[in-house]
Amino acid sequence: MAADSRGVLLHSRNAKLLVTLKVSERKWYAGALVKETGLSYVYVSRLLSIFSRDGLVEVRREGRIRRVTLTENGARAAQLLDELASRLSALEKK
């Protein structure tokens, strides 16, 4: 059975990738995401394929480089994940 975004996003490191893409003033490429998240290139590439298939990101080729942007649904999911992480962090501090 192929993985889908719902199951994949339940892992914090996977959610971190989507939330990282929220920084819209930056151009994101797979290599930059690897550096920012600390995940391997193969892992990031696999996640981007899943997210792209499920309509959360758009991947465009610019020469040999793949530029990654959030779709509207991806931006909403990233916002919700970011808010959830903040709330969980606040609960841990109590």
Residue pairs with C-beta under 8 A, 6 or more apart in sequence:
3 50
4 50
4 54
5 50
5 51
5 54
5 56
5 77
8 14
8 47
8 50
8 51
9 15
9 18
9 77
9 81
12 85
13 37
13 39
14 47
15 81
15 85
16 37
17 33
17 37
17 39
17 44
17 47
17 51
18 51
18 56
18 57
18 70
18 74
18 77
18 78
18 81
19 78
19 81
19 82
19 85
20 28
20 33
20 36
20 37
21 28
21 33
21 57
21 68
21 69
21 70
21 74
21 78
22 70
22 75
22 78
22 79
22 82
24 70
26 32
27 67
28 67
28 68
28 69
29 65
29 66
29 67
29 68
30 41
30 44
30 45
30 48
30 65
30 66
30 68
31 41
31 65
33 39
33 44
33 48
33 68
34 40
34 41
34 44
37 44
39 47
48 57
48 59
48 66
48 68
51 57
51 74
52 58
52 59
55 71
55 73
55 74
56 70
56 71
56 73
56 74
56 77
57 68
57 69
57 70
57 71
57 74
58 68
58 69
58 70
58 71
59 66
59 67
59 68
60 66
60 67
60 69
61 67
70 78
